[in-house]
Amino acid sequence: MSQVLRNRGRWRVMPRTRQRRPDGRPLGDRFLRPGERPSERRPVVTDDHQPVMVDEVLHFLQPRPGGVYIDGTIGAGGHAEAILNAVGGRATVIGVDRDPQALVRAGFNLKEYGSAVRLVRATFEDPVWIAHSQDVDRVDGILLDLGMSSMQVDDTKRGFSFRGEGPLDMRMDPDGALTAADVVNTYGESDLVRVLRTFGEERHARRIARAIVAARRKAPLRTTVELATICEDAYPAGSRIHPARRTFQALRIEVNGELDALERVLRAAPDVLRGGGRIVVLSYHSLEDRLTKRIFDELAGPKPAMPGLPAPEGPSRVRVLTRGAVLPSDHEIERNPRASSARLRAAEAVQ
């Protein structure tokens, strides 16, 4: 049964209470079998970070003792600790992050697990290289918690948020070559329109791009407040979201090459997963979620042939485990409002 419903001509995700697990059971906690419920010990939760959809991640990742798992965006280490808790610490987590501050935080929070945690400063786009760098040929699971961490958003010096004043930076890797200031001050108007439309799905991309170009003729743009004010002035009145939200999203994706990296890691995952190994992806906006769905569908192989037509060619490399995107529970959203936009998809490598 599809978990996407038609509603007055528009598509929406089926409510979580009506979604089903791959074997047809409802998703609610009371339908978990013995051994499926995660450890009662809470994962790492700090004042500025709460890992999202921990129970759902563990259900679809299915960590096992002795397994090796890549956490492609380890952040503060909340999901990594949940994985290790679920198997009594008897697994290996290769924690990857391009942000050195995140690696320091994760190392501190996970220090009790000793050699079970291996930290790698890198992007997650090449999981084969990541595994081989740790003398591992195959892994049992990959977790990708996409987007920004709370730590990055709340640090105004990083320039990710339009709600506080900071430099126009937006680099997840502080040693990266391209900054948001470079984009807004050097890209031509047509390129700015492309970035805002493609990565921000911004309907008013041309108006905002034109306003940015006009403002930088007077002086280069340097701060988040300057850019947010330009977006506000260029935007039509009555918007339900902050006029700068989509522009900041688009610039962040452009600066960090996020969608290119996501496509590369999804396509490479079957090359490093053992048969039956799983990849779980948490995304936070429609661009990431649609890309994940499309590539999972491609890797799952061609659909069965229609009657009277030749059989489609191409092997299946994964089996998709989620029928539609899995959503956070109402309780989790109440506890952690930043989880409200989360969408989870999962797939399993074919034996």
Steps between C-alpha positions, in 0.01 A plus 500: 500500500639839404588734783442805283142620474324718248332801661301736278744469215812528717727229637573473869671245723274250672460572874747305710221312680402340168848415375627143501832328554646295212325187634162676520489569875399851614785734588385582856723402793247254643544282189872444555603138550732386782851619423384779267457763773815711544689518826318691772810706558455834324754594234720804545280805543663833566346842536563575133451159339231233505534215249194457279284187457732275701251213534424501127869517408577197716202306366605538138878486556470185716844521666643168610793401725825495306366722224676796342301816433581829330336804657554742215409811699589415858442848643485478880482120484139444605412245231839331535444449872152361434649245258763395752246484785276272294777238479658551841798681352599195294522667160720746313377843395706694247393856574546740209467878496658782304465734798795464743294652783245221459772236519633650823150497648432144385835381634421642841144366513600152382830460684362220722474276193874517433615325183142418399483855361730610220479863390580614146506859377353480150182542304280191481494492119749211461401223744732250332803719575372565853475127570838421344663779702407296808615168349141391444377345173126486570269662754166395643333837488522865400314783670468845344344772714500782246489876533637716777544406863353711775853593601570649159170688477530652846859618453458840334870505409431222248252717307235235441206682658320813386374557855829628642784713371807320378735479202371367168690174535278187506790255457449169678874447454664821624793431265276488193588734215155644422296717740153649475663842469685377191172386344297817562785733406648327193228293331325664207131574529401202285711266712345637817155437354602142417629436853192646669256317274680167495611469862247724673196442279456874534216637285633854530857408409532764229380782724739399778795450263439841344488660847825329603680623189372856554608499866851367435568778248512735799707273725568125529254310719667374816242400762194279534291797613587695185389212278187428704397866475546496121276191478236663719497816289480303174225263614128558445302579813303228676748211481434218746871422535794730561601655165862394552439135587521353150787727398709390798420135428603540136827670586589237760440217251705678233789576735524145631406306185244310705284345229797386292650333808168335583459356152855362504464328837162347412633355175817369668327347803434157341873472426589504870194345668498129574207303365212590728680812621285810524514870426276741689460862389349782706425804286351834592377656178335380182811521280689247714197275544410492129860427402521216752173350378602523134839336547364226725241424232772491232721271708205271567499419131233517231138439584336174380408498135149583389306214337609451141820708538858367524647457846701803617875462535734592783580344838345604829767630737276592793157424638309808611372454857284809540174548313504876490692712745471412870412801715586589861235439762290783639662439838847547355403818319357637824823415682732613221333741251801482268398141421178615334645510148686167526432222248656154521561257213686171513625230266674164532784372283399199295684178589 
